[in-house]
Amino acid sequence: NLYEPLKLRWKENSDAKDLIENGHMVLRCYFDIPETYRRIIDPLIVETSEGMIKFQKQKLQSSSKIFQLSDIKELEDYCYYVAGIVGKMLTEVFCQRKSIEERRSELENFRVHFGIALQLINVVKDYRKDIARGWCYIPVTVTEKYKIELNKTELLSIKQTRGVIKEMIPPIVTYLDSTLKYIKLLPLTERSIRIFCIIPFILGYRTLVKIVQMEGNKLTREEVAVIM
């Protein structure tokens, strides 16, 4: 069994272990996809895997219990590999429609920005949980500026919490702006594709608003229902 050696790495119940144990189902779904789309997906799977491996190696080589990214540029690189590449894939898939293919060159200017924007929002939303599992995506340049100790994030002052938000908002807003431009480029006739993009955009934006206003970091079911 291809997955038996990997299963030994996870003794506890986790999403990663569940994925490994059910990897055969993922592969079955992959091979059910038409070859046209597999040709789009294949090189991008390689690119994202190689990028994620790079960061995993950095963590393994680090002597620190909590691995932390150095600056905003490195954070953006990380977000590109784990989420931005999805935008490249979706753009290629969307461009199978002639009406969208005609706008390919314009869409390619913004195609990775959607995923990066949403991932950056997730970083701000979940950084305390991430630190608890040994990863800090809030860069060193930010935590040092506000004298944040990674092993004491449950004791952050209001000033420190606002400082993290203040430093992270500018790149997020820039990428969200590009995302909106991407959505507006999609033809009005492609209603289902536009809705597919608009919903996560609004969910991400509303989550960001809650974080900025310090009203929590998660939308309620009622708020999600209104958006949907």
DRENMIDO-722200 format. One record per residue: residue number from 1; residue in three letters; z, x, y of N, C-alpha, C in turn; chain. Coordinates in Angstrom, 3 decimals. Layout:
// DRENMIDO-722200
<atom NUM "ALA" <Z X Y> <Z X Y> <Z X Y> "A"> ...
This chain:
// DRENMIDO-722200
<atom 1 "ASN" <0.000 0.844 -1.197> <0.000 0.000 0.000> <0.000 0.879 1.247> "A"> <atom 2 "LEU" <-0.938 0.632 2.138> <-1.094 1.433 3.354> <0.155 1.428 4.223> "A"> <atom 3 "TYR" <0.937 0.361 4.172> <2.040 0.193 5.108> <3.399 0.624 4.560> "A"> <atom 4 "GLU" <3.502 0.875 3.254> <4.793 1.221 2.658> <5.464 2.429 3.307> "A"> <atom 5 "PRO" <4.735 3.564 3.527> <5.392 4.729 4.141> <5.904 4.434 5.550> "A"> <atom 6 "LEU" <5.191 3.600 6.291> <5.580 3.297 7.666> <6.798 2.384 7.721> "A"> <atom 7 "LYS" <6.923 1.510 6.745> <8.025 0.550 6.745> <9.389 1.240 6.705> "A"> <atom 8 "LEU" <9.431 2.445 6.145> <10.693 3.173 6.041> <11.249 3.562 7.403> "A"> <atom 9 "ARG" <10.402 3.581 8.425> <10.846 3.984 9.764> <11.717 2.925 10.420> "A"> <atom 10 "TRP" <11.603 1.687 9.962> <12.352 0.601 10.597> <13.290 -0.045 9.581> "A"> <atom 11 "LYS" <14.560 0.317 9.647> <15.530 -0.260 8.729> <16.049 -1.599 9.248> "A"> <atom 12 "GLU" <16.000 -1.755 10.570> <16.494 -2.994 11.166> <15.338 -3.964 11.372> "A"> <atom 13 "ASN" <15.667 -5.220 11.601> <14.632 -6.197 11.919> <14.135 -5.950 13.336> "A"> <atom 14 "SER" <12.842 -5.880 13.516> <12.263 -5.645 14.836> <10.830 -6.141 14.836> "A"> <atom 15 "ASP" <10.280 -6.310 16.035> <8.881 -6.723 16.153> <7.967 -5.673 15.541> "A"> <atom 16 "ALA" <8.314 -4.390 15.745> <7.481 -3.308 15.210> <7.451 -3.361 13.683> "A"> <atom 17 "LYS" <8.608 -3.564 13.085> <8.677 -3.645 11.626> <7.885 -4.848 11.120> "A"> <atom 18 "ASP" <8.019 -5.972 11.801> <7.303 -7.187 11.415> <5.794 -6.970 11.472> "A"> <atom 19 "LEU" <5.333 -6.259 12.513> <3.905 -5.966 12.644> <3.420 -5.106 11.486> "A"> <atom 20 "ILE" <4.192 -4.062 11.148> <3.801 -3.176 10.059> <3.749 -3.930 8.739> "A"> <atom 21 "GLU" <4.753 -4.748 8.488> <4.812 -5.482 7.226> <3.673 -6.493 7.093> "A"> <atom 22 "ASN" <3.175 -6.958 8.223> <2.095 -7.953 8.202> <0.782 -7.387 8.733> "A"> <atom 23 "GLY" <0.668 -6.066 8.670> <-0.539 -5.406 9.178> <-1.814 -5.877 8.509> "A"> <atom 24 "HIS" <-1.711 -6.238 7.227> <-2.897 -6.707 6.509> <-3.454 -7.987 7.136> "A"> <atom 25 "MET" <-2.577 -8.808 7.703> <-3.031 -10.040 8.350> <-3.785 -9.726 9.638> "A"> <atom 26 "VAL" <-3.306 -8.706 10.356> <-3.986 -8.281 11.581> <-5.388 -7.791 11.248> "A"> <atom 27 "LEU" <-5.484 -6.970 10.205> <-6.796 -6.442 9.811> <-7.729 -7.558 9.353> "A"> <atom 28 "ARG" <-7.173 -8.546 8.660> <-7.998 -9.667 8.212> <-8.577 -10.411 9.417> "A"> <atom 29 "CYS" <-7.752 -10.620 10.433> <-8.234 -11.277 11.657> <-9.308 -10.435 12.331> "A"> <atom 30 "TYR" <-9.086 -9.117 12.341> <-10.058 -8.212 12.967> <-11.420 -8.332 12.289> "A"> <atom 31 "PHE" <-11.438 -8.325 10.966> <-12.715 -8.372 10.255> <-13.347 -9.763 10.272> "A"> <atom 32 "ASP" <-12.595 -10.766 10.690> <-13.167 -12.105 10.872> <-13.924 -12.223 12.193> "A"> <atom 33 "ILE" <-13.696 -11.259 13.090> <-14.361 -11.278 14.396> <-15.821 -10.864 14.228> "A"> <atom 34 "PRO" <-16.759 -11.530 14.887> <-18.170 -11.130 14.805> <-18.356 -9.664 15.188> "A"> <atom 35 "GLU" <-19.319 -9.022 14.561> <-19.544 -7.585 14.769> <-19.796 -7.251 16.239> "A"> <atom 36 "THR" <-20.443 -8.151 16.954> <-20.704 -7.924 18.387> <-19.419 -7.598 19.131> "A"> <atom 37 "TYR" <-18.370 -8.330 18.817> <-17.094 -8.128 19.502> <-16.328 -6.940 18.933> "A"> <atom 38 "ARG" <-16.488 -6.680 17.638> <-15.825 -5.504 17.062> <-16.368 -4.225 17.678> "A"> <atom 39 "ARG" <-17.647 -4.216 18.002> <-18.229 -3.022 18.640> <-17.646 -2.814 20.041> "A"> <atom 40 "ILE" <-17.271 -3.897 20.684> <-16.612 -3.796 21.995> <-15.180 -3.284 21.826> "A"> <atom 41 "ILE" <-14.486 -3.842 20.848> <-13.065 -3.555 20.656> <-12.803 -2.141 20.146> "A"> <atom 42 "ASP" <-13.612 -1.672 19.198> <-13.321 -0.425 18.475> <-13.017 0.773 19.376> "A"> <atom 43 "PRO" <-13.913 1.152 20.296> <-13.623 2.339 21.117> <-12.411 2.152 22.025> "A"> <atom 44 "LEU" <-12.134 0.914 22.397> <-11.001 0.652 23.281> <-9.674 0.717 22.522> "A"> <atom 45 "ILE" <-9.695 0.337 21.238> <-8.507 0.515 20.398> <-8.181 1.996 20.290> "A"> <atom 46 "VAL" <-9.216 2.808 20.110> <-9.021 4.259 20.014> <-8.433 4.794 21.316> "A"> <atom 47 "GLU" <-9.002 4.363 22.446> <-8.539 4.865 23.743> <-7.081 4.487 24.006> "A"> <atom 48 "THR" <-6.733 3.235 23.759> <-5.353 2.814 24.029> <-4.373 3.471 23.066> "A"> <atom 49 "SER" <-4.783 3.649 21.811> <-3.914 4.301 20.824> <-3.649 5.747 21.201> "A"> <atom 50 "GLU" <-4.697 6.458 21.608> <-4.534 7.858 22.001> <-3.639 7.982 23.227> "A"> <atom 51 "GLY" <-3.784 7.046 24.161> <-2.941 7.073 25.352> <-1.483 6.808 25.028> "A"> <atom 52 "MET" <-1.234 5.837 24.158> <0.141 5.513 23.788> <0.779 6.643 22.980> "A"> <atom 53 "ILE" <-0.031 7.292 22.145> <0.467 8.439 21.380> <0.909 9.549 22.325> "A"> <atom 54 "LYS" <0.159 9.740 23.412> <0.504 10.780 24.385> <1.910 10.567 24.937> "A"> <atom 55 "PHE" <2.238 9.329 25.269> <3.564 9.047 25.819> <4.651 9.110 24.744> "A"> <atom 56 "GLN" <4.302 8.707 23.519> <5.268 8.823 22.427> <5.606 10.291 22.160> "A"> <atom 57 "LYS" <4.598 11.160 22.235> <4.830 12.595 22.034> <5.739 13.154 23.119> "A"> <atom 58 "GLN" <5.505 12.723 24.356> <6.352 13.176 25.456> <7.806 12.778 25.211> "A"> <atom 59 "LYS" <8.011 11.574 24.701> <9.377 11.111 24.418> <10.008 11.941 23.309> "A"> <atom 60 "LEU" <9.234 12.215 22.258> <9.758 12.994 21.139> <10.110 14.415 21.557> "A"> <atom 61 "GLN" <9.333 14.958 22.501> <9.558 16.325 22.964> <10.653 16.410 24.022> "A"> <atom 62 "SER" <11.087 15.263 24.501> <12.121 15.235 25.537> <13.508 15.411 24.916> "A"> <atom 63 "SER" <14.356 16.150 25.597> <15.727 16.357 25.110> <16.667 15.254 25.596> "A"> <atom 64 "SER" <16.159 14.411 26.473> <16.979 13.340 27.039> <17.043 12.135 26.103> "A"> <atom 65 "LYS" <18.187 11.471 26.087> <18.350 10.272 25.270> <17.456 9.149 25.779> "A"> <atom 66 "ILE" <17.241 9.131 27.089> <16.374 8.118 27.710> <15.162 8.820 28.297> "A"> <atom 67 "PHE" <13.978 8.479 27.802> <12.753 9.084 28.325> <12.323 8.329 29.576> "A"> <atom 68 "GLN" <12.045 9.078 30.641> <11.713 8.458 31.925> <10.405 9.015 32.474> "A"> <atom 69 "LEU" <9.576 8.146 33.017> <8.339 8.575 33.662> <8.674 9.246 34.990> "A"> <atom 70 "SER" <7.805 10.175 35.401> <8.142 11.029 36.544> <7.875 10.387 37.903> "A"> <atom 71 "ASP" <6.737 9.700 38.045> <6.382 9.133 39.346> <5.486 7.911 39.165> "A"> <atom 72 "ILE" <5.121 7.288 40.273> <4.296 6.074 40.225> <2.951 6.343 39.564> "A"> <atom 73 "LYS" <2.370 7.509 39.819> <1.067 7.846 39.225> <1.160 7.855 37.700> "A"> <atom 74 "GLU" <2.207 8.454 37.160> <2.365 8.479 35.703> <2.614 7.073 35.168> "A"> <atom 75 "LEU" <3.352 6.260 35.917> <3.577 4.870 35.521> <2.261 4.105 35.482> "A"> <atom 76 "GLU" <1.413 4.310 36.480> <0.110 3.638 36.508> <-0.755 4.088 35.335> "A"> <atom 77 "ASP" <-0.678 5.368 34.980> <-1.419 5.866 33.814> <-0.937 5.165 32.551> "A"> <atom 78 "TYR" <0.377 5.044 32.410> <0.946 4.359 31.244> <0.463 2.906 31.192> "A"> <atom 79 "CYS" <0.539 2.224 32.322> <0.118 0.820 32.382> <-1.367 0.664 32.066> "A"> <atom 80 "TYR" <-2.157 1.656 32.444> <-3.586 1.612 32.124> <-3.778 1.580 30.610> "A"> <atom 81 "TYR" <-3.086 2.465 29.901> <-3.277 2.551 28.453> <-2.759 1.321 27.716> "A"> <atom 82 "VAL" <-1.633 0.770 28.142> <-1.051 -0.345 27.394> <-1.562 -1.707 27.840> "A"> <atom 83 "ALA" <-2.158 -1.791 29.040> <-2.593 -3.103 29.539> <-3.925 -3.075 30.273> "A"> <atom 84 "GLY" <-4.187 -2.033 31.043> <-5.429 -1.977 31.810> <-6.671 -1.987 30.940> "A"> <atom 85 "ILE" <-6.583 -1.319 29.787> <-7.731 -1.258 28.879> <-8.097 -2.644 28.362> "A"> <atom 86 "VAL" <-7.110 -3.529 28.284> <-7.395 -4.914 27.877> <-8.387 -5.547 28.851> "A"> <atom 87 "GLY" <-8.265 -5.206 30.129> <-9.202 -5.716 31.130> <-10.622 -5.235 30.895> "A"> <atom 88 "LYS" <-10.758 -3.991 30.435> <-12.086 -3.475 30.091> <-12.668 -4.275 28.929> "A"> <atom 89 "MET" <-11.836 -4.531 27.931> <-12.293 -5.274 26.764> <-12.713 -6.694 27.139> "A"> <atom 90 "LEU" <-11.851 -7.385 27.891> <-12.155 -8.768 28.253> <-13.411 -8.863 29.111> "A"> <atom 91 "THR" <-13.601 -7.895 30.003> <-14.800 -7.914 30.848> <-16.055 -7.787 29.996> "A"> <atom 92 "GLU" <-16.004 -6.912 28.991> <-17.152 -6.774 28.090> <-17.396 -8.064 27.315> "A"> <atom 93 "VAL" <-16.314 -8.689 26.884> <-16.440 -9.963 26.159> <-16.997 -11.042 27.083> "A"> <atom 94 "PHE" <-16.446 -11.134 28.292> <-16.932 -12.132 29.252> <-18.414 -11.931 29.555> "A"> <atom 95 "CYS" <-18.835 -10.678 29.611> <-20.221 -10.362 29.985> <-21.229 -10.712 28.890> "A"> <atom 96 "GLN" <-20.744 -11.239 27.783> <-21.668 -11.789 26.789> <-22.296 -13.075 27.329> "A"> <atom 97 "ARG" <-21.657 -13.644 28.359> <-22.239 -14.799 29.065> <-23.173 -14.270 30.154> "A"> <atom 98 "LYS" <-24.385 -14.766 30.194> <-25.383 -14.256 31.137> <-24.923 -14.390 32.590> "A"> <atom 99 "SER" <-24.275 -15.511 32.909> <-23.853 -15.751 34.293> <-22.824 -14.721 34.754> "A"> <atom 100 "ILE" <-22.046 -14.203 33.809> <-21.044 -13.186 34.148> <-21.663 -11.795 34.097> "A"> <atom 101 "GLU" <-22.552 -11.581 33.155> <-23.242 -10.287 33.054> <-23.924 -9.923 34.369> "A"> <atom 102 "GLU" <-24.425 -10.928 35.072> <-25.106 -10.683 36.350> <-24.159 -10.117 37.412> "A"> <atom 103 "ARG" <-22.855 -10.256 37.189> <-21.865 -9.757 38.153> <-21.068 -8.572 37.598> "A"> <atom 104 "ARG" <-21.577 -7.990 36.528> <-20.862 -6.916 35.839> <-20.438 -5.788 36.779> "A"> <atom 105 "SER" <-21.369 -5.286 37.586> <-21.069 -4.115 38.422> <-19.911 -4.388 39.379> "A"> <atom 106 "GLU" <-19.839 -5.607 39.895> <-18.737 -5.965 40.799> <-17.427 -6.130 40.027> "A"> <atom 107 "LEU" <-17.494 -6.778 38.870> <-16.297 -6.996 38.059> <-15.691 -5.680 37.588> "A"> <atom 108 "GLU" <-16.542 -4.705 37.303> <-16.052 -3.420 36.797> <-15.196 -2.681 37.822> "A"> <atom 109 "ASN" <-15.346 -3.027 39.094> <-14.513 -2.394 40.126> <-13.040 -2.779 39.990> "A"> <atom 110 "PHE" <-12.781 -3.936 39.381> <-11.408 -4.463 39.326> <-10.913 -4.734 37.903> "A"> <atom 111 "ARG" <-11.698 -4.428 36.903> <-11.415 -4.903 35.546> <-10.096 -4.401 34.954> "A"> <atom 112 "VAL" <-9.649 -3.198 35.315> <-8.392 -2.702 34.732> <-7.170 -3.131 35.540> "A"> <atom 113 "HIS" <-7.391 -3.664 36.738> <-6.278 -3.924 37.649> <-5.407 -5.108 37.219> "A"> <atom 114 "PHE" <-6.014 -6.088 36.555> <-5.274 -7.274 36.116> <-4.135 -6.862 35.181> "A"> <atom 115 "GLY" <-4.488 -6.151 34.122> <-3.490 -5.729 33.143> <-2.429 -4.834 33.748> "A"> <atom 116 "ILE" <-2.845 -3.918 34.624> <-1.891 -3.011 35.261> <-0.896 -3.801 36.110> "A"> <atom 117 "ALA" <-1.400 -4.781 36.862> <-0.520 -5.606 37.704> <0.537 -6.314 36.867> "A"> <atom 118 "LEU" <0.108 -6.968 35.787> <1.048 -7.716 34.953> <2.043 -6.788 34.265> "A"> <atom 119 "GLN" <1.567 -5.607 33.850> <2.469 -4.663 33.195> <3.511 -4.120 34.171> "A"> <atom 120 "LEU" <3.100 -3.861 35.398> <4.049 -3.392 36.413> <5.126 -4.446 36.684> "A"> <atom 121 "ILE" <4.714 -5.712 36.694> <5.693 -6.794 36.869> <6.677 -6.794 35.701> "A"> <atom 122 "ASN" <6.163 -6.606 34.490> <7.040 -6.540 33.313> <8.017 -5.376 33.406> "A"> <atom 123 "VAL" <7.547 -4.251 33.951> <8.412 -3.074 34.108> <9.605 -3.413 34.999> "A"> <atom 124 "VAL" <9.329 -4.056 36.130> <10.409 -4.429 37.051> <11.309 -5.495 36.425> "A"> <atom 125 "LYS" <10.711 -6.411 35.704> <11.458 -7.524 35.097> <12.411 -7.043 34.003> "A"> <atom 126 "ASP" <11.961 -6.077 33.216> <12.695 -5.722 31.992> <13.267 -4.310 31.982> "A"> <atom 127 "TYR" <13.356 -3.641 33.133> <13.722 -2.220 33.071> <15.112 -1.968 32.494> "A"> <atom 128 "ARG" <16.029 -2.888 32.669> <17.360 -2.690 32.075> <17.296 -2.747 30.547> "A"> <atom 129 "LYS" <16.535 -3.689 30.012> <16.360 -3.782 28.556> <15.651 -2.541 28.019> "A"> <atom 130 "ASP" <14.636 -2.079 28.744> <13.892 -0.896 28.307> <14.795 0.328 28.253> "A"> <atom 131 "ILE" <15.647 0.479 29.253> <16.571 1.619 29.284> <17.510 1.568 28.082> "A"> <atom 132 "ALA" <17.940 0.372 27.713> <18.849 0.217 26.570> <18.206 0.682 25.269> "A"> <atom 133 "ARG" <16.870 0.638 25.193> <16.198 1.096 23.976> <15.596 2.495 24.133> "A"> <atom 134 "GLY" <15.968 3.184 25.224> <15.597 4.591 25.355> <14.385 4.903 26.197> "A"> <atom 135 "TRP" <13.882 3.902 26.935> <12.712 4.121 27.792> <13.039 3.662 29.213> "A"> <atom 136 "CYS" <12.667 4.493 30.201> <12.803 4.063 31.595> <11.453 4.226 32.288> "A"> <atom 137 "TYR" <10.811 3.091 32.568> <9.495 3.127 33.208> <9.606 3.148 34.728> "A"> <atom 138 "ILE" <10.794 2.861 35.255> <11.021 3.058 36.690> <11.056 4.568 36.909> "A"> <atom 139 "PRO" <10.155 5.128 37.713> <10.013 6.587 37.791> <11.241 7.320 38.333> "A"> <atom 140 "VAL" <11.311 8.598 37.992> <12.377 9.477 38.476> <12.431 9.464 40.002> "A"> <atom 141 "THR" <11.256 9.451 40.635> <11.209 9.472 42.103> <11.944 8.290 42.716> "A"> <atom 142 "VAL" <11.976 7.171 42.003> <12.664 5.970 42.498> <14.158 6.038 42.195> "A"> <atom 143 "THR" <14.503 6.343 40.953> <15.928 6.344 40.583> <16.703 7.438 41.314> "A"> <atom 144 "GLU" <16.069 8.581 41.547> <16.752 9.649 42.288> <16.957 9.262 43.753> "A"> <atom 145 "LYS" <15.961 8.603 44.330> <16.048 8.196 45.733> <17.242 7.278 45.969> "A"> <atom 146 "TYR" <17.520 6.413 44.999> <18.610 5.447 45.163> <19.843 5.810 44.323> "A"> <atom 147 "LYS" <19.858 7.065 43.842> <21.019 7.592 43.101> <21.429 6.668 41.950> "A"> <atom 148 "ILE" <20.432 6.265 41.172> <20.671 5.380 40.035> <20.915 6.211 38.779> "A"> <atom 149 "GLU" <22.026 5.951 38.100> <22.340 6.607 36.832> <21.858 5.704 35.698> "A"> <atom 150 "LEU" <21.000 6.234 34.840> <20.363 5.409 33.819> <21.349 4.835 32.810> "A"> <atom 151 "ASN" <22.470 5.487 32.629> <23.458 4.976 31.671> <24.438 3.990 32.310> "A"> <atom 152 "LYS" <24.159 3.632 33.580> <25.048 2.695 34.271> <24.259 1.621 35.022> "A"> <atom 153 "THR" <23.125 1.213 34.471> <22.282 0.243 35.187> <22.928 -1.135 35.282> "A"> <atom 154 "GLU" <23.910 -1.406 34.415> <24.595 -2.705 34.513> <25.513 -2.746 35.728> "A"> <atom 155 "LEU" <25.721 -1.574 36.357> <26.606 -1.495 37.525> <25.842 -1.264 38.826> "A"> <atom 156 "LEU" <24.545 -1.532 38.833> <23.746 -1.298 40.035> <24.252 -2.134 41.204> "A"> <atom 157 "SER" <24.273 -1.514 42.372> <24.640 -2.247 43.583> <23.453 -3.086 44.046> "A"> <atom 158 "ILE" <23.707 -4.012 44.952> <22.632 -4.817 45.528> <21.609 -3.903 46.204> "A"> <atom 159 "LYS" <22.095 -2.882 46.898> <21.215 -1.944 47.592> <20.309 -1.218 46.610> "A"> <atom 160 "GLN" <20.851 -0.797 45.481> <20.049 -0.095 44.477> <19.020 -1.031 43.843> "A"> <atom 161 "THR" <19.448 -2.238 43.529> <18.527 -3.217 42.937> <17.378 -3.519 43.892> "A"> <atom 162 "ARG" <17.710 -3.731 45.152> <16.670 -3.994 46.152> <15.785 -2.768 46.357> "A"> <atom 163 "GLY" <16.377 -1.583 46.216> <15.608 -0.350 46.357> <14.527 -0.232 45.301> "A"> <atom 164 "VAL" <14.876 -0.562 44.060> <13.889 -0.544 42.971> <12.752 -1.504 43.287> "A"> <atom 165 "ILE" <13.109 -2.719 43.699> <12.098 -3.726 44.032> <11.216 -3.241 45.183> "A"> <atom 166 "LYS" <11.840 -2.698 46.221> <11.105 -2.229 47.398> <10.075 -1.168 47.037> "A"> <atom 167 "GLU" <10.439 -0.246 46.154> <9.534 0.849 45.790> <8.402 0.378 44.880> "A"> <atom 168 "MET" <8.677 -0.633 44.073> <7.696 -1.071 43.080> <6.721 -2.115 43.612> "A"> <atom 169 "ILE" <7.106 -2.836 44.654> <6.269 -3.930 45.149> <4.896 -3.479 45.664> "A"> <atom 170 "PRO" <4.791 -2.418 46.485> <3.475 -2.052 47.044> <2.367 -1.867 46.009> "A"> <atom 171 "PRO" <2.571 -1.080 44.928> <1.482 -0.968 43.950> <1.187 -2.281 43.240> "A"> <atom 172 "ILE" <2.230 -3.075 42.977> <2.006 -4.359 42.304> <1.139 -5.271 43.163> "A"> <atom 173 "VAL" <1.452 -5.368 44.443> <0.692 -6.235 45.354> <-0.757 -5.768 45.454> "A"> <atom 174 "THR" <-0.959 -4.463 45.493> <-2.321 -3.920 45.560> <-3.129 -4.337 44.342> "A"> <atom 175 "TYR" <-2.525 -4.215 43.162> <-3.235 -4.583 41.930> <-3.419 -6.097 41.811> "A"> <atom 176 "LEU" <-2.450 -6.872 42.270> <-2.612 -8.331 42.247> <-3.744 -8.768 43.169> "A"> <atom 177 "ASP" <-3.871 -8.112 44.310> <-4.955 -8.423 45.242> <-6.306 -8.170 44.584> "A"> <atom 178 "SER" <-6.417 -7.049 43.873> <-7.661 -6.744 43.161> <-7.919 -7.750 42.047> "A"> <atom 179 "THR" <-6.841 -8.196 41.407> <-6.962 -9.192 40.345> <-7.541 -10.492 40.883> "A"> <atom 180 "LEU" <-7.071 -10.910 42.037> <-7.581 -12.137 42.650> <-9.066 -11.994 42.977> "A"> <atom 181 "LYS" <-9.467 -10.829 43.437> <-10.887 -10.575 43.713> <-11.704 -10.688 42.428> "A"> <atom 182 "TYR" <-11.148 -10.172 41.332> <-11.822 -10.250 40.029> <-12.026 -11.711 39.634> "A"> <atom 183 "ILE" <-10.966 -12.510 39.737> <-11.052 -13.916 39.344> <-12.075 -14.660 40.198> "A"> <atom 184 "LYS" <-12.099 -14.377 41.486> <-13.032 -15.049 42.389> <-14.482 -14.690 42.090> "A"> <atom 185 "LEU" <-14.694 -13.533 41.466> <-16.058 -13.127 41.108> <-16.590 -13.893 39.899> "A"> <atom 186 "LEU" <-15.694 -14.448 39.097> <-16.133 -15.196 37.918> <-16.816 -16.487 38.368> "A"> <atom 187 "PRO" <-17.988 -16.798 37.823> <-18.736 -17.987 38.253> <-17.924 -19.277 38.077> "A"> <atom 188 "LEU" <-18.071 -20.190 39.007> <-17.371 -21.473 38.931> <-17.770 -22.251 37.686> "A"> <atom 189 "THR" <-18.967 -21.986 37.194> <-19.445 -22.691 35.999> <-18.690 -22.265 34.741> "A"> <atom 190 "GLU" <-18.067 -21.077 34.782> <-17.313 -20.574 33.623> <-15.843 -20.990 33.767> "A"> <atom 191 "ARG" <-15.639 -22.295 33.733> <-14.315 -22.853 34.033> <-13.239 -22.363 33.065> "A"> <atom 192 "SER" <-13.537 -22.349 31.773> <-12.521 -21.970 30.781> <-12.091 -20.515 30.953> "A"> <atom 193 "ILE" <-13.035 -19.641 31.280> <-12.710 -18.230 31.471> <-11.891 -18.043 32.742> "A"> <atom 194 "ARG" <-12.239 -18.765 33.788> <-11.467 -18.674 35.035> <-10.019 -19.144 34.810> "A"> <atom 195 "ILE" <-9.855 -20.253 34.099> <-8.507 -20.761 33.819> <-7.737 -19.765 32.957> "A"> <atom 196 "PHE" <-8.430 -19.166 31.981> <-7.826 -18.154 31.110> <-7.234 -17.013 31.934> "A"> <atom 197 "CYS" <-7.882 -16.667 33.031> <-7.406 -15.594 33.906> <-6.400 -16.085 34.950> "A"> <atom 198 "ILE" <-6.618 -17.283 35.459> <-5.771 -17.799 36.543> <-4.335 -18.038 36.085> "A"> <atom 199 "ILE" <-4.164 -18.580 34.881> <-2.811 -18.924 34.418> <-1.888 -17.702 34.359> "A"> <atom 200 "PRO" <-2.265 -16.603 33.681> <-1.357 -15.442 33.683> <-1.172 -14.834 35.065> "A"> <atom 201 "PHE" <-2.201 -14.953 35.926> <-2.070 -14.450 37.296> <-0.957 -15.203 38.026> "A"> <atom 202 "ILE" <-0.979 -16.531 37.942> <0.030 -17.340 38.633> <1.416 -17.112 38.028> "A"> <atom 203 "LEU" <1.490 -17.044 36.693> <2.778 -16.798 36.037> <3.367 -15.459 36.478> "A"> <atom 204 "GLY" <2.512 -14.431 36.525> <2.963 -13.114 36.963> <3.407 -13.122 38.412> "A"> <atom 205 "TYR" <2.616 -13.775 39.258> <2.942 -13.835 40.688> <4.257 -14.575 40.925> "A"> <atom 206 "ARG" <4.432 -15.722 40.262> <5.664 -16.499 40.446> <6.885 -15.731 39.923> "A"> <atom 207 "THR" <6.704 -14.990 38.841> <7.794 -14.152 38.330> <8.164 -13.092 39.359> "A"> <atom 208 "LEU" <7.150 -12.486 39.968> <7.390 -11.458 40.986> <8.146 -12.038 42.179> "A"> <atom 209 "VAL" <7.780 -13.240 42.595> <8.463 -13.890 43.719> <9.949 -14.077 43.401> "A"> <atom 210 "LYS" <10.255 -14.518 42.178> <11.657 -14.705 41.789> <12.415 -13.381 41.838> "A"> <atom 211 "ILE" <11.765 -12.318 41.364> <12.408 -11.004 41.353> <12.684 -10.542 42.779> "A"> <atom 212 "VAL" <11.685 -10.675 43.650> <11.831 -10.236 45.044> <12.939 -11.020 45.741> "A"> <atom 213 "GLN" <13.015 -12.306 45.474> <14.040 -13.153 46.096> <15.386 -13.051 45.382> "A"> <atom 214 "MET" <15.417 -12.207 44.324> <16.630 -11.980 43.531> <17.204 -13.287 42.998> "A"> <atom 215 "GLU" <16.296 -14.100 42.438> <16.681 -15.380 41.840> <16.553 -15.327 40.321> "A"> <atom 216 "GLY" <16.646 -14.129 39.768> <16.442 -13.952 38.337> <15.121 -13.250 38.091> "A"> <atom 217 "ASN" <14.783 -13.081 36.816> <13.537 -12.386 36.496> <12.697 -13.128 35.459> "A"> <atom 218 "LYS" <13.004 -14.401 35.283> <12.278 -15.171 34.278> <12.063 -16.593 34.768> "A"> <atom 219 "LEU" <10.837 -17.085 34.582> <10.544 -18.469 34.951> <11.191 -19.425 33.955> "A"> <atom 220 "THR" <11.655 -20.556 34.447> <12.213 -21.573 33.557> <11.070 -22.303 32.848> "A"> <atom 221 "ARG" <11.408 -23.015 31.796> <10.391 -23.800 31.085> <9.768 -24.839 32.011> "A"> <atom 222 "GLU" <10.599 -25.393 32.872> <10.099 -26.403 33.815> <9.087 -25.787 34.779> "A"> <atom 223 "GLU" <9.386 -24.577 35.268> <8.473 -23.893 36.192> <7.155 -23.562 35.502> "A"> <atom 224 "VAL" <7.246 -23.113 34.252> <6.029 -22.805 33.494> <5.222 -24.073 33.258> "A"> <atom 225 "ALA" <5.901 -25.164 32.933> <5.221 -26.440 32.675> <4.454 -26.911 33.899> "A"> <atom 226 "VAL" <5.031 -26.748 35.081> <4.357 -27.148 36.325> <3.079 -26.335 36.515> "A"> <atom 227 "ILE" <3.163 -25.022 36.242> <1.993 -24.150 36.404> <0.907 -24.502 35.403> "A"> <atom 228 "MET" <1.316 -24.780 34.173> <0.353 -25.072 33.112> <-0.295 -26.441 33.317> "A"> 
